[in-house]
């Protein structure tokens, strides 16, 4: 249950970051320029849980649905869009993105929001949530 709440909090934090929310900078830009979705398993530490644990079973059942709840598409032209259809918001957020050192800068409605890039690989993007344990884990969008 604690992991579910942690996942919901991270989801809320991601929405807040997108609502405030810009691109540019070398290999990082190339790695980020794709579609991403929430990685619920990484956020809840599923790999460390006992498969028979009821909370793990619930998270497992919901992870496919929740991972689709928020999607980011960072395009190579420096624009992005994000949506969260499962959270009652059918409205797509659009803006610009760029890399500034170790930060991802999102610009929406002429307002910049800097978000720390904790980890960036071909298979994972981890954005800082301001405190340890509040990170947002994203994985490339599955088709």
C-alpha positions as CSV (number, residue, x, y, z in Angstrom):
1,X,0.0,0.0,0.0
2,X,2.9,2.3,0.9
3,X,4.3,1.7,-2.6
4,X,1.0,2.5,-4.3
5,X,0.9,5.8,-2.4
6,X,4.5,6.5,-3.4
7,X,3.6,5.9,-7.0
8,X,0.5,8.1,-6.8
9,X,2.6,10.9,-5.2
10,X,5.2,10.6,-8.0
11,X,2.5,10.7,-10.6
12,X,1.1,13.9,-9.0
13,X,4.6,15.4,-8.9
14,X,5.1,14.7,-12.6
15,X,1.8,16.4,-13.5
16,X,2.9,19.5,-11.4
17,X,6.2,19.6,-13.3
18,X,4.5,19.4,-16.7
19,X,1.9,22.1,-15.8
20,X,4.8,24.5,-15.1
21,X,6.9,23.4,-17.8
22,X,11.7,23.5,-22.5
23,X,15.4,21.4,-25.1
24,X,19.1,21.3,-26.2
25,X,22.5,19.7,-25.4
26,X,24.5,16.8,-27.0
27,X,24.1,13.2,-26.3
28,X,21.5,13.8,-23.5
29,X,19.3,15.5,-26.1
30,X,19.5,12.5,-28.4
31,X,18.7,10.1,-25.5
32,X,15.7,12.2,-24.3
33,X,14.2,12.7,-27.8
34,X,11.6,10.0,-27.7
35,X,8.3,9.1,-26.1
36,X,8.3,8.2,-22.4
37,X,5.8,6.7,-20.0
38,X,5.9,6.1,-16.2
39,X,7.9,3.1,-15.0
40,X,5.8,2.0,-12.1
41,X,7.9,-1.1,-11.4
42,X,11.1,1.1,-11.0
43,X,9.2,3.6,-8.8
44,X,7.8,1.0,-6.5
45,X,10.9,-1.1,-6.3
46,X,9.0,-4.2,-7.6
47,X,12.1,-6.1,-8.2
48,X,12.8,-6.2,-4.4
49,X,9.3,-7.3,-3.4
50,X,8.0,-10.7,-2.7
51,X,5.8,-11.8,-5.6
52,X,3.2,-13.2,-3.1
53,X,2.9,-9.9,-1.3
54,X,-0.7,-8.5,-1.7
55,X,0.6,-5.0,-2.3
56,X,2.9,-6.2,-5.0
57,X,0.1,-8.0,-6.7
58,X,-2.1,-4.9,-6.7
59,X,0.8,-2.8,-8.0
60,X,1.5,-5.4,-10.7
61,X,-2.2,-5.4,-11.8
62,X,-2.3,-1.6,-11.9
63,X,1.2,-0.9,-13.3
64,X,0.2,-1.4,-17.0
65,X,-2.7,1.0,-16.6
66,X,-0.8,3.5,-14.5
67,X,2.2,3.5,-16.8
68,X,0.0,4.9,-19.5
69,X,-1.4,7.5,-17.2
70,X,1.3,10.1,-18.0
71,X,3.2,10.2,-21.3
72,X,5.8,12.6,-22.4
73,X,7.0,13.0,-26.0
74,X,10.2,14.9,-26.3
75,X,10.8,15.7,-30.0
76,X,14.2,16.3,-31.6
77,X,13.0,19.8,-32.7
78,X,13.0,20.9,-29.1
79,X,9.2,20.7,-28.5
80,X,7.4,18.3,-26.2
81,X,3.9,17.2,-25.4
82,X,2.5,15.5,-22.3
83,X,-0.8,14.1,-21.5
84,X,-2.5,12.3,-18.6
85,X,-5.8,10.8,-19.8
86,X,-6.4,8.6,-16.8
87,X,-6.2,11.5,-14.4
88,X,-9.2,13.3,-15.8
89,X,-7.1,15.7,-18.0
90,X,-7.7,15.1,-21.7
91,X,-5.9,18.4,-22.4
92,X,-2.4,17.9,-23.8
93,X,0.4,20.1,-22.4
94,X,2.7,21.4,-25.1
95,X,5.9,23.4,-24.8
96,X,9.6,23.4,-25.5
97,X,12.4,21.5,-23.8
98,X,16.2,21.9,-23.5
99,X,19.1,20.5,-21.5
100,X,20.9,22.9,-19.2
101,X,23.8,21.0,-17.6
102,X,22.3,18.3,-15.6
103,X,18.8,19.8,-15.7
104,X,15.8,19.3,-18.1
105,X,14.2,22.7,-18.7
106,X,10.5,22.6,-19.7
107,X,8.9,25.8,-21.0
108,X,5.1,26.1,-21.1
109,X,3.4,29.5,-21.6
110,X,6.7,31.3,-21.3
111,X,7.4,29.8,-17.8
112,X,10.5,27.7,-17.3
113,X,10.6,24.8,-14.9
114,X,14.1,23.2,-14.2
115,X,14.0,19.5,-13.3
116,X,17.2,17.6,-12.3
117,X,18.1,14.7,-14.5
118,X,19.1,12.0,-12.0
119,X,19.7,9.3,-14.6
120,X,19.5,9.1,-18.4
121,X,20.1,6.0,-20.5
122,X,18.4,4.5,-23.6
123,X,16.0,2.6,-21.3
124,X,15.4,4.9,-18.4
125,X,15.0,8.6,-17.6
126,X,14.9,9.5,-13.9
127,X,13.9,13.0,-13.0
128,X,14.5,14.5,-9.5
129,X,11.6,15.2,-7.3
130,X,13.4,17.7,-5.0
131,X,14.0,15.0,-2.3
132,X,15.6,11.6,-2.3
133,X,12.8,9.0,-2.9
134,X,10.6,11.4,-4.8
135,X,12.1,10.8,-8.2
136,X,10.0,10.2,-11.3
137,X,11.0,7.1,-13.2
138,X,10.2,7.0,-17.0
139,X,10.8,4.3,-19.6
140,X,10.5,4.4,-23.4
141,X,6.9,4.2,-24.4
142,X,5.8,0.7,-25.3
143,X,3.9,0.3,-28.5
